[in-house]
C-alpha cells in the first residue's frame, strides 16, 4: 500500500513547515504580527504532525526525501527588510501549498482504505492548512506595496 509513502511525505512536510514558520518568526520579530502568528502556525503544524503519528505507525512510515529537499531549496536562510519578509512569506506559502495538496491525496487514500479515523484527521487538518494559506496570501498582499514600491 502506497498510503504509507504519502503519510511519510506529509508528516515530514508538516515538521519542516513548522520549522520554517519558526525561522520566519525569529527573523522578522520586529513585525509583531509576524512573530506571534508564525509561532502560532508552527504550533498548528506540530499538532498536525502529532495527529499523523498513529497513522504513520499503522501504515509503517516509508518517508521519502522530497519535503526535506523542498525545505532546503526554499529555506537556505531567512532574508531581511521588507522585500525579505515578502519572499519569506512566499516561501512559507509554497511549503504550505505542498502540505495542502498532500492532505488532499492522503484524504483520497483514506477514503479508498475506508479509514474513517484518518479521514477525520485529514478533514480537520486540511481545513486548518487552508486557513494558513489564506493568512499567508493576505499578509503578502499587505506587505507587497511597501516592499515593492517604497525604497528601503
NUNU-445424 format. One record per atom (N, C-alpha, C): residue in three letters; x, y, z. Coordinates in steps of 0.1 Angstrom, whole numbers, plus 5000, padded with zeros to 4 digits. Layout:
<node resn="ALA" c1="X" c2="Y" c3="Z"/>
...
! end
This chain:
<node resn="UNK" c1="5009" c2="4988" c3="5000"/>
<node resn="UNK" c1="5000" c2="5000" c3="5000"/>
<node resn="UNK" c1="5009" c2="5012" c3="5000"/>
<node resn="UNK" c1="5007" c2="5021" c3="4991"/>
<node resn="UNK" c1="5015" c2="5033" c3="4989"/>
<node resn="UNK" c1="5010" c2="5045" c3="4998"/>
<node resn="UNK" c1="5000" c2="5043" c3="5006"/>
<node resn="UNK" c1="4995" c2="5053" c3="5015"/>
<node resn="UNK" c1="5006" c2="5057" c3="5025"/>
<node resn="UNK" c1="5014" c2="5047" c3="5029"/>
<node resn="UNK" c1="5025" c2="5049" c3="5038"/>
<node resn="UNK" c1="5035" c2="5059" c3="5033"/>
<node resn="UNK" c1="5037" c2="5059" c3="5020"/>
<node resn="UNK" c1="5046" c2="5068" c3="5013"/>
<node resn="UNK" c1="5041" c2="5083" c3="5015"/>
<node resn="UNK" c1="5028" c2="5085" c3="5013"/>
<node resn="UNK" c1="5023" c2="5098" c3="5014"/>
<node resn="UNK" c1="5021" c2="5103" c3="5028"/>
<node resn="UNK" c1="5019" c2="5093" c3="5037"/>
<node resn="UNK" c1="5018" c2="5097" c3="5051"/>
<node resn="UNK" c1="5032" c2="5102" c3="5056"/>
<node resn="UNK" c1="5042" c2="5095" c3="5052"/>
<node resn="UNK" c1="5056" c2="5099" c3="5055"/>
<node resn="UNK" c1="5059" c2="5113" c3="5049"/>
<node resn="UNK" c1="5055" c2="5115" c3="5036"/>
<node resn="UNK" c1="5057" c2="5127" c3="5030"/>
<node resn="UNK" c1="5050" c2="5139" c3="5037"/>
<node resn="UNK" c1="5038" c2="5137" c3="5041"/>
<node resn="UNK" c1="5030" c2="5147" c3="5048"/>
<node resn="UNK" c1="5036" c2="5150" c3="5062"/>
<node resn="UNK" c1="5039" c2="5139" c3="5069"/>
<node resn="UNK" c1="5045" c2="5141" c3="5082"/>
<node resn="UNK" c1="5057" c2="5149" c3="5082"/>
<node resn="UNK" c1="5066" c2="5146" c3="5073"/>
<node resn="UNK" c1="5079" c2="5154" c3="5072"/>
<node resn="UNK" c1="5076" c2="5168" c3="5067"/>
<node resn="UNK" c1="5067" c2="5170" c3="5058"/>
<node resn="UNK" c1="5064" c2="5183" c3="5053"/>
<node resn="UNK" c1="5058" c2="5192" c3="5064"/>
<node resn="UNK" c1="5050" c2="5186" c3="5073"/>
<node resn="UNK" c1="5044" c2="5194" c3="5084"/>
<node resn="UNK" c1="5055" c2="5198" c3="5094"/>
<node resn="UNK" c1="5065" c2="5189" c3="5097"/>
<node resn="UNK" c1="5076" c2="5192" c3="5106"/>
<node resn="UNK" c1="5084" c2="5203" c3="5100"/>
<node resn="UNK" c1="5087" c2="5202" c3="5087"/>
<node resn="UNK" c1="5095" c2="5212" c3="5080"/>
<node resn="UNK" c1="5088" c2="5225" c3="5080"/>
<node resn="UNK" c1="5075" c2="5225" c3="5077"/>
<node resn="UNK" c1="5068" c2="5238" c3="5077"/>
<node resn="UNK" c1="5068" c2="5244" c3="5091"/>
<node resn="UNK" c1="5066" c2="5237" c3="5101"/>
<node resn="UNK" c1="5067" c2="5242" c3="5115"/>
<node resn="UNK" c1="5080" c2="5249" c3="5117"/>
<node resn="UNK" c1="5091" c2="5242" c3="5113"/>
<node resn="UNK" c1="5105" c2="5248" c3="5115"/>
<node resn="UNK" c1="5106" c2="5261" c3="5107"/>
<node resn="UNK" c1="5101" c2="5261" c3="5095"/>
<node resn="UNK" c1="5102" c2="5273" c3="5086"/>
<node resn="UNK" c1="5094" c2="5285" c3="5092"/>
<node resn="UNK" c1="5082" c2="5282" c3="5098"/>
<node resn="UNK" c1="5074" c2="5292" c3="5104"/>
<node resn="UNK" c1="5082" c2="5298" c3="5116"/>
<node resn="UNK" c1="5089" c2="5290" c3="5123"/>
<node resn="UNK" c1="5097" c2="5295" c3="5135"/>
<node resn="UNK" c1="5109" c2="5303" c3="5130"/>
<node resn="UNK" c1="5115" c2="5299" c3="5119"/>
<node resn="UNK" c1="5126" c2="5307" c3="5114"/>
<node resn="UNK" c1="5121" c2="5321" c3="5110"/>
<node resn="UNK" c1="5110" c2="5322" c3="5103"/>
<node resn="UNK" c1="5105" c2="5334" c3="5099"/>
<node resn="UNK" c1="5101" c2="5343" c3="5111"/>
<node resn="UNK" c1="5095" c2="5337" c3="5121"/>
<node resn="UNK" c1="5091" c2="5344" c3="5133"/>
<node resn="UNK" c1="5103" c2="5350" c3="5139"/>
<node resn="UNK" c1="5114" c2="5343" c3="5140"/>
<node resn="UNK" c1="5126" c2="5348" c3="5146"/>
<node resn="UNK" c1="5133" c2="5359" c3="5138"/>
<node resn="UNK" c1="5133" c2="5357" c3="5125"/>
<node resn="UNK" c1="5140" c2="5366" c3="5116"/>
<node resn="UNK" c1="5132" c2="5379" c3="5115"/>
<node resn="UNK" c1="5119" c2="5379" c3="5116"/>
<node resn="UNK" c1="5111" c2="5391" c3="5115"/>
<node resn="UNK" c1="5104" c2="5395" c3="5128"/>
<node resn="UNK" c1="5111" c2="5393" c3="5139"/>
<node resn="UNK" c1="5105" c2="5396" c3="5152"/>
<node resn="UNK" c1="5101" c2="5410" c3="5154"/>
<node resn="UNK" c1="5107" c2="5419" c3="5146"/>
<node resn="UNK" c1="5103" c2="5433" c3="5146"/>
<node resn="UNK" c1="5089" c2="5436" c3="5142"/>
<node resn="UNK" c1="5083" c2="5426" c3="5135"/>
<node resn="UNK" c1="5069" c2="5427" c3="5130"/>
<node resn="UNK" c1="5061" c2="5419" c3="5140"/>
<node resn="UNK" c1="5054" c2="5425" c3="5149"/>
<node resn="UNK" c1="5047" c2="5418" c3="5160"/>
<node resn="UNK" c1="5037" c2="5408" c3="5155"/>
<node resn="UNK" c1="5030" c2="5411" c3="5144"/>
<node resn="UNK" c1="5020" c2="5401" c3="5140"/>
<node resn="UNK" c1="5027" c2="5389" c3="5133"/>
<node resn="UNK" c1="5038" c2="5391" c3="5127"/>
<node resn="UNK" c1="5045" c2="5380" c3="5121"/>
<node resn="UNK" c1="5051" c2="5371" c3="5131"/>
<node resn="UNK" c1="5057" c2="5377" c3="5141"/>
<node resn="UNK" c1="5063" c2="5368" c3="5152"/>
<node resn="UNK" c1="5052" c2="5360" c3="5158"/>
<node resn="UNK" c1="5042" c2="5366" c3="5163"/>
<node resn="UNK" c1="5031" c2="5359" c3="5170"/>
<node resn="UNK" c1="5024" c2="5349" c3="5161"/>
<node resn="UNK" c1="5020" c2="5353" c3="5149"/>
<node resn="UNK" c1="5012" c2="5344" c3="5141"/>
<node resn="UNK" c1="5020" c2="5333" c3="5135"/>
<node resn="UNK" c1="5033" c2="5335" c3="5132"/>
<node resn="UNK" c1="5041" c2="5324" c3="5127"/>
<node resn="UNK" c1="5044" c2="5314" c3="5138"/>
<node resn="UNK" c1="5046" c2="5319" c3="5150"/>
<node resn="UNK" c1="5048" c2="5309" c3="5161"/>
<node resn="UNK" c1="5035" c2="5301" c3="5163"/>
<node resn="UNK" c1="5023" c2="5308" c3="5162"/>
<node resn="UNK" c1="5010" c2="5301" c3="5163"/>
<node resn="UNK" c1="5009" c2="5290" c3="5152"/>
<node resn="UNK" c1="5013" c2="5294" c3="5140"/>
<node resn="UNK" c1="5011" c2="5284" c3="5129"/>
<node resn="UNK" c1="5021" c2="5273" c3="5130"/>
<node resn="UNK" c1="5033" c2="5275" c3="5136"/>
<node resn="UNK" c1="5043" c2="5265" c3="5138"/>
<node resn="UNK" c1="5037" c2="5254" c3="5148"/>
<node resn="UNK" c1="5030" c2="5259" c3="5158"/>
<node resn="UNK" c1="5024" c2="5250" c3="5168"/>
<node resn="UNK" c1="5013" c2="5242" c3="5161"/>
<node resn="UNK" c1="5005" c2="5248" c3="5152"/>
<node resn="UNK" c1="4995" c2="5241" c3="5145"/>
<node resn="UNK" c1="5001" c2="5230" c3="5136"/>
<node resn="UNK" c1="5012" c2="5233" c3="5130"/>
<node resn="UNK" c1="5019" c2="5223" c3="5121"/>
<node resn="UNK" c1="5024" c2="5211" c3="5130"/>
<node resn="UNK" c1="5029" c2="5215" c3="5142"/>
<node resn="UNK" c1="5034" c2="5205" c3="5151"/>
<node resn="UNK" c1="5022" c2="5195" c3="5155"/>
<node resn="UNK" c1="5010" c2="5201" c3="5158"/>
<node resn="UNK" c1="4999" c2="5194" c3="5161"/>
<node resn="UNK" c1="4994" c2="5185" c3="5150"/>
<node resn="UNK" c1="4995" c2="5190" c3="5137"/>
<node resn="UNK" c1="4992" c2="5182" c3="5126"/>
<node resn="UNK" c1="5001" c2="5169" c3="5125"/>
<node resn="UNK" c1="5014" c2="5172" c3="5127"/>
<node resn="UNK" c1="5023" c2="5161" c3="5126"/>
<node resn="UNK" c1="5021" c2="5150" c3="5137"/>
<node resn="UNK" c1="5017" c2="5156" c3="5149"/>
<node resn="UNK" c1="5014" c2="5147" c3="5160"/>
<node resn="UNK" c1="5001" c2="5139" c3="5158"/>
<node resn="UNK" c1="4991" c2="5145" c3="5151"/>
<node resn="UNK" c1="4979" c2="5138" c3="5148"/>
<node resn="UNK" c1="4982" c2="5127" c3="5138"/>
<node resn="UNK" c1="4992" c2="5128" c3="5130"/>
<node resn="UNK" c1="4995" c2="5118" c3="5120"/>
<node resn="UNK" c1="5002" c2="5106" c3="5126"/>
<node resn="UNK" c1="5009" c2="5108" c3="5137"/>
<node resn="UNK" c1="5017" c2="5097" c3="5143"/>
<node resn="UNK" c1="5011" c2="5084" c3="5144"/>
<node resn="UNK" c1="4998" c2="5082" c3="5149"/>
<node resn="UNK" c1="4992" c2="5069" c3="5149"/>
<node resn="UNK" c1="4990" c2="5062" c3="5135"/>
<node resn="UNK" c1="4988" c2="5071" c3="5125"/>
<node resn="UNK" c1="4986" c2="5065" c3="5112"/>
<node resn="UNK" c1="4999" c2="5062" c3="5105"/>
<node resn="UNK" c1="5009" c2="5070" c3="5108"/>
<node resn="UNK" c1="5023" c2="5067" c3="5103"/>
<node resn="UNK" c1="5027" c2="5053" c3="5109"/>
<node resn="UNK" c1="5024" c2="5051" c3="5122"/>
<node resn="UNK" c1="5027" c2="5038" c3="5128"/>
<node resn="UNK" c1="5019" c2="5027" c3="5122"/>
<node resn="UNK" c1="5006" c2="5029" c3="5120"/>
<node resn="UNK" c1="4997" c2="5019" c3="5115"/>
<node resn="UNK" c1="5001" c2="5015" c3="5101"/>
<node resn="UNK" c1="5005" c2="5025" c3="5093"/>
<node resn="UNK" c1="5008" c2="5022" c3="5079"/>
<node resn="UNK" c1="5023" c2="5021" c3="5076"/>
<node resn="UNK" c1="5031" c2="5020" c3="5087"/>
<node resn="UNK" c1="5045" c2="5019" c3="5086"/>
<node resn="UNK" c1="5052" c2="5029" c3="5077"/>
<node resn="UNK" c1="5055" c2="5040" c3="5083"/>
<node resn="UNK" c1="5061" c2="5052" c3="5076"/>
<node resn="UNK" c1="5073" c2="5048" c3="5067"/>
<node resn="UNK" c1="5072" c2="5051" c3="5054"/>
<node resn="UNK" c1="5083" c2="5050" c3="5045"/>
<node resn="UNK" c1="5085" c2="5064" c3="5039"/>
<node resn="UNK" c1="5091" c2="5072" c3="5047"/>
<node resn="UNK" c1="5092" c2="5087" c3="5044"/>
<node resn="UNK" c1="5102" c2="5089" c3="5033"/>
<node resn="UNK" c1="5097" c2="5096" c3="5023"/>
<node resn="UNK" c1="5106" c2="5100" c3="5012"/>
<node resn="UNK" c1="5114" c2="5112" c3="5015"/>
<node resn="UNK" c1="5123" c2="5116" c3="5006"/>
<node resn="UNK" c1="5132" c2="5128" c3="5009"/>
<node resn="UNK" c1="5126" c2="5141" c3="5003"/>
<node resn="UNK" c1="5115" c2="5141" c3="4996"/>
<node resn="UNK" c1="5110" c2="5153" c3="4989"/>
<node resn="UNK" c1="5108" c2="5165" c3="4998"/>
<node resn="UNK" c1="5101" c2="5164" c3="5010"/>
<node resn="UNK" c1="5099" c2="5176" c3="5018"/>
<node resn="UNK" c1="5112" c2="5182" c3="5023"/>
<node resn="UNK" c1="5122" c2="5174" c3="5026"/>
<node resn="UNK" c1="5135" c2="5180" c3="5030"/>
<node resn="UNK" c1="5141" c2="5187" c3="5019"/>
<node resn="UNK" c1="5141" c2="5182" c3="5007"/>
<node resn="UNK" c1="5146" c2="5189" c3="4995"/>
<node resn="UNK" c1="5139" c2="5202" c3="4993"/>
<node resn="UNK" c1="5125" c2="5201" c3="4994"/>
<node resn="UNK" c1="5117" c2="5214" c3="4993"/>
<node resn="UNK" c1="5121" c2="5224" c3="5003"/>
<node resn="UNK" c1="5123" c2="5220" c3="5015"/>
<node resn="UNK" c1="5126" c2="5229" c3="5026"/>
<node resn="UNK" c1="5140" c2="5235" c3="5023"/>
<node resn="UNK" c1="5150" c2="5227" c3="5020"/>
<node resn="UNK" c1="5163" c2="5232" c3="5018"/>
<node resn="UNK" c1="5164" c2="5241" c3="5006"/>
<node resn="UNK" c1="5156" c2="5239" c3="4995"/>
<node resn="UNK" c1="5157" c2="5247" c3="4984"/>
<node resn="UNK" c1="5150" c2="5261" c3="4987"/>
<node resn="UNK" c1="5140" c2="5261" c3="4995"/>
<node resn="UNK" c1="5133" c2="5273" c3="4998"/>
<node resn="UNK" c1="5139" c2="5281" c3="5009"/>
<node resn="UNK" c1="5144" c2="5273" c3="5019"/>
<node resn="UNK" c1="5149" c2="5280" c3="5031"/>
<node resn="UNK" c1="5164" c2="5277" c3="5033"/>
<node resn="UNK" c1="5172" c2="5285" c3="5026"/>
<node resn="UNK" c1="5187" c2="5285" c3="5028"/>
<node resn="UNK" c1="5190" c2="5295" c3="5039"/>
<node resn="UNK" c1="5180" c2="5301" c3="5044"/>
<node resn="UNK" c1="5181" c2="5312" c3="5054"/>
<node resn="UNK" c1="5171" c2="5322" c3="5051"/>
<node resn="UNK" c1="5167" c2="5329" c3="5062"/>
<node resn="UNK" c1="5157" c2="5340" c3="5060"/>
<node resn="UNK" c1="5164" c2="5352" c3="5055"/>
<node resn="UNK" c1="5156" c2="5362" c3="5051"/>
<node resn="UNK" c1="5161" c2="5374" c3="5045"/>
<node resn="UNK" c1="5157" c2="5386" c3="5054"/>
<node resn="UNK" c1="5162" c2="5397" c3="5051"/>
<node resn="UNK" c1="5159" c2="5409" c3="5060"/>
<node resn="UNK" c1="5152" c2="5420" c3="5051"/>
<node resn="UNK" c1="5146" c2="5429" c3="5059"/>
<node resn="UNK" c1="5139" c2="5440" c3="5052"/>
<node resn="UNK" c1="5125" c2="5436" c3="5047"/>
<node resn="UNK" c1="5119" c2="5446" c3="5041"/>
<node resn="UNK" c1="5105" c2="5444" c3="5036"/>
<node resn="UNK" c1="5105" c2="5434" c3="5025"/>
<node resn="UNK" c1="5114" c2="5435" c3="5015"/>
<node resn="UNK" c1="5114" c2="5425" c3="5004"/>
<node resn="UNK" c1="5117" c2="5411" c3="5010"/>
<node resn="UNK" c1="5126" c2="5411" c3="5020"/>
<node resn="UNK" c1="5129" c2="5398" c3="5026"/>
<node resn="UNK" c1="5117" c2="5391" c3="5033"/>
<node resn="UNK" c1="5109" c2="5399" c3="5039"/>
<node resn="UNK" c1="5097" c2="5394" c3="5046"/>
<node resn="UNK" c1="5088" c2="5389" c3="5035"/>
<node resn="UNK" c1="5086" c2="5396" c3="5024"/>
<node resn="UNK" c1="5077" c2="5392" c3="5014"/>
<node resn="UNK" c1="5082" c2="5379" c3="5008"/>
<node resn="UNK" c1="5095" c2="5377" c3="5005"/>
<node resn="UNK" c1="5100" c2="5365" c3="5000"/>
<node resn="UNK" c1="5099" c2="5353" c3="5009"/>
<node resn="UNK" c1="5101" c2="5356" c3="5022"/>
<node resn="UNK" c1="5100" c2="5345" c3="5032"/>
<node resn="UNK" c1="5085" c2="5341" c3="5033"/>
<node resn="UNK" c1="5076" c2="5350" c3="5033"/>
<node resn="UNK" c1="5062" c2="5346" c3="5033"/>
<node resn="UNK" c1="5058" c2="5338" c3="5021"/>
<node resn="UNK" c1="5064" c2="5342" c3="5009"/>
<node resn="UNK" c1="5061" c2="5334" c3="4997"/>
<node resn="UNK" c1="5066" c2="5320" c3="4998"/>
<node resn="UNK" c1="5078" c2="5318" c3="5004"/>
<node resn="UNK" c1="5084" c2="5305" c3="5006"/>
<node resn="UNK" c1="5075" c2="5297" c3="5016"/>
<node resn="UNK" c1="5070" c2="5303" c3="5026"/>
<node resn="UNK" c1="5061" c2="5296" c3="5035"/>
<node resn="UNK" c1="5048" c2="5292" c3="5028"/>
<node resn="UNK" c1="5043" c2="5301" c3="5019"/>
<node resn="UNK" c1="5031" c2="5297" c3="5012"/>
<node resn="UNK" c1="5033" c2="5285" c3="5003"/>
<node resn="UNK" c1="5045" c2="5284" c3="4996"/>
<node resn="UNK" c1="5048" c2="5273" c3="4988"/>
<node resn="UNK" c1="5049" c2="5260" c3="4996"/>
<node resn="UNK" c1="5055" c2="5261" c3="5008"/>
<node resn="UNK" c1="5056" c2="5249" c3="5016"/>
<node resn="UNK" c1="5042" c2="5245" c3="5021"/>
<node resn="UNK" c1="5034" c2="5255" c3="5025"/>
<node resn="UNK" c1="5020" c2="5252" c3="5030"/>
<node resn="UNK" c1="5012" c2="5246" c3="5018"/>
<node resn="UNK" c1="5014" c2="5251" c3="5006"/>
<node resn="UNK" c1="5007" c2="5245" c3="4995"/>
<node resn="UNK" c1="5010" c2="5230" c3="4992"/>
<node resn="UNK" c1="5023" c2="5227" c3="4995"/>
<node resn="UNK" c1="5027" c2="5213" c3="4994"/>
<node resn="UNK" c1="5019" c2="5204" c3="5004"/>
<node resn="UNK" c1="5018" c2="5210" c3="5016"/>
<node resn="UNK" c1="5011" c2="5203" c3="5026"/>
<node resn="UNK" c1="4996" c2="5201" c3="5022"/>
<node resn="UNK" c1="4990" c2="5212" c3="5017"/>
<node resn="UNK" c1="4976" c2="5212" c3="5013"/>
<node resn="UNK" c1="4973" c2="5202" c3="5003"/>
<node resn="UNK" c1="4981" c2="5201" c3="4993"/>
<node resn="UNK" c1="4977" c2="5191" c3="4982"/>
<node resn="UNK" c1="4980" c2="5177" c3="4987"/>
<node resn="UNK" c1="4990" c2="5175" c3="4996"/>
<node resn="UNK" c1="4993" c2="5162" c3="5002"/>
<node resn="UNK" c1="4982" c2="5158" c3="5011"/>
<node resn="UNK" c1="4976" c2="5167" c3="5019"/>
<node resn="UNK" c1="4964" c2="5164" c3="5027"/>
<node resn="UNK" c1="4953" c2="5158" c3="5018"/>
<node resn="UNK" c1="4951" c2="5165" c3="5006"/>
<node resn="UNK" c1="4941" c2="5160" c3="4997"/>
<node resn="UNK" c1="4943" c2="5146" c3="4992"/>
<node resn="UNK" c1="4956" c2="5143" c3="4988"/>
<node resn="UNK" c1="4959" c2="5130" c3="4983"/>
<node resn="UNK" c1="4958" c2="5120" c3="4994"/>
<node resn="UNK" c1="4962" c2="5123" c3="5006"/>
<node resn="UNK" c1="4961" c2="5113" c3="5018"/>
<node resn="UNK" c1="4946" c2="5111" c3="5021"/>
<node resn="UNK" c1="4938" c2="5122" c3="5020"/>
<node resn="UNK" c1="4924" c2="5120" c3="5022"/>
<node resn="UNK" c1="4917" c2="5111" c3="5012"/>
<node resn="UNK" c1="4922" c2="5111" c3="5000"/>
<node resn="UNK" c1="4916" c2="5102" c3="4990"/>
<node resn="UNK" c1="4921" c2="5088" c3="4993"/>
<node resn="UNK" c1="4933" c2="5086" c3="4998"/>
<node resn="UNK" c1="4938" c2="5073" c3="5002"/>
<node resn="UNK" c1="4930" c2="5068" c3="5014"/>
<node resn="UNK" c1="4928" c2="5076" c3="5023"/>
<node resn="UNK" c1="4920" c2="5072" c3="5035"/>
<node resn="UNK" c1="4906" c2="5068" c3="5031"/>
<node resn="UNK" c1="4900" c2="5075" c3="5021"/>
<node resn="UNK" c1="4887" c2="5072" c3="5016"/>
<node resn="UNK" c1="4887" c2="5058" c3="5010"/>
<node resn="UNK" c1="4897" c2="5056" c3="5002"/>
<node resn="UNK" c1="4899" c2="5043" c3="4995"/>
<node resn="UNK" c1="4901" c2="5031" c3="5004"/>
<node resn="UNK" c1="4909" c2="5034" c3="5015"/>
<node resn="UNK" c1="4912" c2="5024" c3="5025"/>
<node resn="UNK" c1="4901" c2="5023" c3="5035"/>
<node resn="UNK" c1="4891" c2="5031" c3="5034"/>
<node resn="UNK" c1="4879" c2="5031" c3="5044"/>
<node resn="UNK" c1="4884" c2="5033" c3="5058"/>
<node resn="UNK" c1="4894" c2="5042" c3="5059"/>
<node resn="UNK" c1="4899" c2="5046" c3="5073"/>
<node resn="UNK" c1="4892" c2="5058" c3="5077"/>
<node resn="UNK" c1="4882" c2="5057" c3="5085"/>
<node resn="UNK" c1="4874" c2="5068" c3="5089"/>
<node resn="UNK" c1="4881" c2="5077" c3="5099"/>
<node resn="UNK" c1="4890" c2="5071" c3="5107"/>
<node resn="UNK" c1="4898" c2="5079" c3="5117"/>
<node resn="UNK" c1="4907" c2="5088" c3="5109"/>
<node resn="UNK" c1="4914" c2="5083" c3="5100"/>
<node resn="UNK" c1="4924" c2="5091" c3="5092"/>
<node resn="UNK" c1="4916" c2="5102" c3="5084"/>
<node resn="UNK" c1="4905" c2="5098" c3="5079"/>
<node resn="UNK" c1="4897" c2="5108" c3="5071"/>
<node resn="UNK" c1="4893" c2="5119" c3="5080"/>
<node resn="UNK" c1="4889" c2="5117" c3="5092"/>
<node resn="UNK" c1="4885" c2="5127" c3="5102"/>
<node resn="UNK" c1="4897" c2="5137" c3="5104"/>
<node resn="UNK" c1="4909" c2="5131" c3="5106"/>
<node resn="UNK" c1="4921" c2="5139" c3="5108"/>
<node resn="UNK" c1="4924" c2="5148" c3="5096"/>
<node resn="UNK" c1="4923" c2="5142" c3="5084"/>
<node resn="UNK" c1="4925" c2="5149" c3="5072"/>
<node resn="UNK" c1="4916" c2="5161" c3="5070"/>
<node resn="UNK" c1="4903" c2="5158" c3="5073"/>
<node resn="UNK" c1="4893" c2="5169" c3="5071"/>
<node resn="UNK" c1="4897" c2="5181" c3="5080"/>
<node resn="UNK" c1="4900" c2="5178" c3="5093"/>
<node resn="UNK" c1="4903" c2="5189" c3="5102"/>
<node resn="UNK" c1="4916" c2="5196" c3="5098"/>
<node resn="UNK" c1="4926" c2="5189" c3="5096"/>
<node resn="UNK" c1="4939" c2="5195" c3="5093"/>
<node resn="UNK" c1="4940" c2="5201" c3="5079"/>
<node resn="UNK" c1="4933" c2="5196" c3="5069"/>
<node resn="UNK" c1="4932" c2="5202" c3="5056"/>
<node resn="UNK" c1="4925" c2="5216" c3="5057"/>
<node resn="UNK" c1="4915" c2="5217" c3="5065"/>
<node resn="UNK" c1="4908" c2="5230" c3="5067"/>
<node resn="UNK" c1="4917" c2="5240" c3="5074"/>
<node resn="UNK" c1="4925" c2="5235" c3="5084"/>
<node resn="UNK" c1="4934" c2="5244" c3="5091"/>
<node resn="UNK" c1="4946" c2="5249" c3="5081"/>
<node resn="UNK" c1="4950" c2="5240" c3="5073"/>
<node resn="UNK" c1="4961" c2="5243" c3="5063"/>
<node resn="UNK" c1="4955" c2="5254" c3="5053"/>
<node resn="UNK" c1="4943" c2="5252" c3="5049"/>
<node resn="UNK" c1="4937" c2="5262" c3="5040"/>
<node resn="UNK" c1="4936" c2="5276" c3="5047"/>
<node resn="UNK" c1="4934" c2="5276" c3="5060"/>
<node resn="UNK" c1="4934" c2="5289" c3="5067"/>
<node resn="UNK" c1="4948" c2="5295" c3="5067"/>
<node resn="UNK" c1="4958" c2="5286" c3="5069"/>
<node resn="UNK" c1="4972" c2="5291" c3="5068"/>
<node resn="UNK" c1="4975" c2="5297" c3="5055"/>
<node resn="UNK" c1="4971" c2="5291" c3="5044"/>
<node resn="UNK" c1="4973" c2="5296" c3="5031"/>
<node resn="UNK" c1="4966" c2="5310" c3="5029"/>
<node resn="UNK" c1="4954" c2="5311" c3="5034"/>
<node resn="UNK" c1="4947" c2="5324" c3="5033"/>
<node resn="UNK" c1="4954" c2="5335" c3="5041"/>
<node resn="UNK" c1="4959" c2="5332" c3="5053"/>
<node resn="UNK" c1="4966" c2="5342" c3="5061"/>
<node resn="UNK" c1="4978" c2="5346" c3="5054"/>
<node resn="UNK" c1="4986" c2="5336" c3="5048"/>
<node resn="UNK" c1="4999" c2="5340" c3="5042"/>
<node resn="UNK" c1="4996" c2="5348" c3="5029"/>
<node resn="UNK" c1="4986" c2="5345" c3="5022"/>
<node resn="UNK" c1="4982" c2="5353" c3="5010"/>
<node resn="UNK" c1="4978" c2="5367" c3="5014"/>
<node resn="UNK" c1="4970" c2="5368" c3="5024"/>
<node resn="UNK" c1="4966" c2="5382" c3="5029"/>
<node resn="UNK" c1="4978" c2="5390" c3="5034"/>
<node resn="UNK" c1="4986" c2="5383" c3="5041"/>
<node resn="UNK" c1="4998" c2="5391" c3="5047"/>
<node resn="UNK" c1="5008" c2="5395" c3="5036"/>
<node resn="UNK" c1="5009" c2="5386" c3="5025"/>
<node resn="UNK" c1="5018" c2="5390" c3="5014"/>
<node resn="UNK" c1="5011" c2="5402" c3="5007"/>
<node resn="UNK" c1="4998" c2="5402" c3="5005"/>
<node resn="UNK" c1="4992" c2="5414" c3="4999"/>
<node resn="UNK" c1="4994" c2="5427" c3="5007"/>
<node resn="UNK" c1="4994" c2="5425" c3="5020"/>
<node resn="UNK" c1="4996" c2="5437" c3="5029"/>
<node resn="UNK" c1="5011" c2="5442" c3="5028"/>
<node resn="UNK" c1="5020" c2="5432" c3="5027"/>
<node resn="UNK" c1="5035" c2="5436" c3="5026"/>
<node resn="UNK" c1="5039" c2="5441" c3="5013"/>
<node resn="UNK" c1="5033" c2="5436" c3="5002"/>
<node resn="UNK" c1="5038" c2="5439" c3="4988"/>
<node resn="UNK" c1="5039" c2="5453" c3="4985"/>
<node resn="UNK" c1="5029" c2="5462" c3="4987"/>
<node resn="UNK" c1="5031" c2="5476" c3="4983"/>
<node resn="UNK" c1="5043" c2="5483" c3="4989"/>
<node resn="UNK" c1="5045" c2="5481" c3="5002"/>
<node resn="UNK" c1="5056" c2="5487" c3="5009"/>
<node resn="UNK" c1="5069" c2="5481" c3="5004"/>
<node resn="UNK" c1="5070" c2="5468" c3="5002"/>
<node resn="UNK" c1="5082" c2="5461" c3="4998"/>
<node resn="UNK" c1="5086" c2="5464" c3="4984"/>
<node resn="UNK" c1="5076" c2="5465" c3="4975"/>
<node resn="UNK" c1="5079" c2="5466" c3="4961"/>
<node resn="UNK" c1="5080" c2="5481" c3="4956"/>
<node resn="UNK" c1="5073" c2="5490" c3="4962"/>
<node resn="UNK" c1="5073" c2="5503" c3="4957"/>
<node resn="UNK" c1="5081" c2="5513" c3="4965"/>
<node resn="UNK" c1="5081" c2="5512" c3="4978"/>
<node resn="UNK" c1="5088" c2="5522" c3="4986"/>
<node resn="UNK" c1="5103" c2="5517" c3="4988"/>
<node resn="UNK" c1="5112" c2="5526" c3="4986"/>
<node resn="UNK" c1="5126" c2="5523" c3="4988"/>
<node resn="UNK" c1="5130" c2="5521" c3="5002"/>
<node resn="UNK" c1="5139" c2="5512" c3="5005"/>
<node resn="UNK" c1="5143" c2="5509" c3="5019"/>
<node resn="UNK" c1="5151" c2="5521" c3="5025"/>
! end
